[in-house]
Amino acid sequence: MDIDMTFNIRFLRTETNKGTEAIVIEKFIYVFKRVNKYKSEYWRCQNKNCKASVTTFDELGSLNNVENAHD
């Protein structure tokens, strides 16, 4: 696992209107993309034009250095 990641963000598990697994952090929704090598989970912003993403491990998340490009 990436040692530089700090998992300290709480999130709410939910699903989109289409039934896709998702999480909410603040007002932003991230949809499930894949399970990573060390069993962490990778999520991308539901807005496909936005490059923001989150990695979660256990029940905490870490933002991946890109802020949401929308409101």
Contacts in CASP RR format, 6 or more apart in sequence:
PFRMAT RR
TARGET T0000
AUTHOR 0000-0000-0000
METHOD contacts of the structure
MODEL  1
MDIDMTFNIRFLRTETNKGTEAIVIEKFIYVFKRVNKYKSEYWRCQNKNC
KASVTTFDELGSLNNVENAHD
1 36 0 8 1.000
1 37 0 8 1.000
1 38 0 8 1.000
1 40 0 8 1.000
1 57 0 8 1.000
2 55 0 8 1.000
5 55 0 8 1.000
5 62 0 8 1.000
6 62 0 8 1.000
7 55 0 8 1.000
7 56 0 8 1.000
7 57 0 8 1.000
7 58 0 8 1.000
7 60 0 8 1.000
7 61 0 8 1.000
7 62 0 8 1.000
8 60 0 8 1.000
8 61 0 8 1.000
8 62 0 8 1.000
9 25 0 8 1.000
9 54 0 8 1.000
9 60 0 8 1.000
9 61 0 8 1.000
9 62 0 8 1.000
9 63 0 8 1.000
10 59 0 8 1.000
10 60 0 8 1.000
10 61 0 8 1.000
11 23 0 8 1.000
11 24 0 8 1.000
11 25 0 8 1.000
11 54 0 8 1.000
11 56 0 8 1.000
11 59 0 8 1.000
11 60 0 8 1.000
11 61 0 8 1.000
12 23 0 8 1.000
12 24 0 8 1.000
13 21 0 8 1.000
13 22 0 8 1.000
13 23 0 8 1.000
14 22 0 8 1.000
14 23 0 8 1.000
14 24 0 8 1.000
14 29 0 8 1.000
15 21 0 8 1.000
15 22 0 8 1.000
16 22 0 8 1.000
16 29 0 8 1.000
16 31 0 8 1.000
16 46 0 8 1.000
20 31 0 8 1.000
20 32 0 8 1.000
21 31 0 8 1.000
21 32 0 8 1.000
22 29 0 8 1.000
22 30 0 8 1.000
22 31 0 8 1.000
22 32 0 8 1.000
22 43 0 8 1.000
22 46 0 8 1.000
23 29 0 8 1.000
23 30 0 8 1.000
23 32 0 8 1.000
23 43 0 8 1.000
23 54 0 8 1.000
23 56 0 8 1.000
24 30 0 8 1.000
25 54 0 8 1.000
25 61 0 8 1.000
25 63 0 8 1.000
28 45 0 8 1.000
28 52 0 8 1.000
28 68 0 8 1.000
29 45 0 8 1.000
29 46 0 8 1.000
30 43 0 8 1.000
30 44 0 8 1.000
30 45 0 8 1.000
30 46 0 8 1.000
30 52 0 8 1.000
30 53 0 8 1.000
30 54 0 8 1.000
31 43 0 8 1.000
31 44 0 8 1.000
31 45 0 8 1.000
31 46 0 8 1.000
32 41 0 8 1.000
32 42 0 8 1.000
32 43 0 8 1.000
33 42 0 8 1.000
33 43 0 8 1.000
33 44 0 8 1.000
33 53 0 8 1.000
34 41 0 8 1.000
34 42 0 8 1.000
35 41 0 8 1.000
35 42 0 8 1.000
36 42 0 8 1.000
36 55 0 8 1.000
38 57 0 8 1.000
39 57 0 8 1.000
40 55 0 8 1.000
40 56 0 8 1.000
40 57 0 8 1.000
41 55 0 8 1.000
41 56 0 8 1.000
41 57 0 8 1.000
42 53 0 8 1.000
42 54 0 8 1.000
42 55 0 8 1.000
43 53 0 8 1.000
43 54 0 8 1.000
43 55 0 8 1.000
43 56 0 8 1.000
44 52 0 8 1.000
44 53 0 8 1.000
45 51 0 8 1.000
45 52 0 8 1.000
45 53 0 8 1.000
45 68 0 8 1.000
47 68 0 8 1.000
47 69 0 8 1.000
47 70 0 8 1.000
49 69 0 8 1.000
49 70 0 8 1.000
50 68 0 8 1.000
50 69 0 8 1.000
50 70 0 8 1.000
51 66 0 8 1.000
51 69 0 8 1.000
52 63 0 8 1.000
52 64 0 8 1.000
52 66 0 8 1.000
52 67 0 8 1.000
52 68 0 8 1.000
52 69 0 8 1.000
53 63 0 8 1.000
53 64 0 8 1.000
53 66 0 8 1.000
54 61 0 8 1.000
54 62 0 8 1.000
54 63 0 8 1.000
54 64 0 8 1.000
55 61 0 8 1.000
55 62 0 8 1.000
55 64 0 8 1.000
56 62 0 8 1.000
END
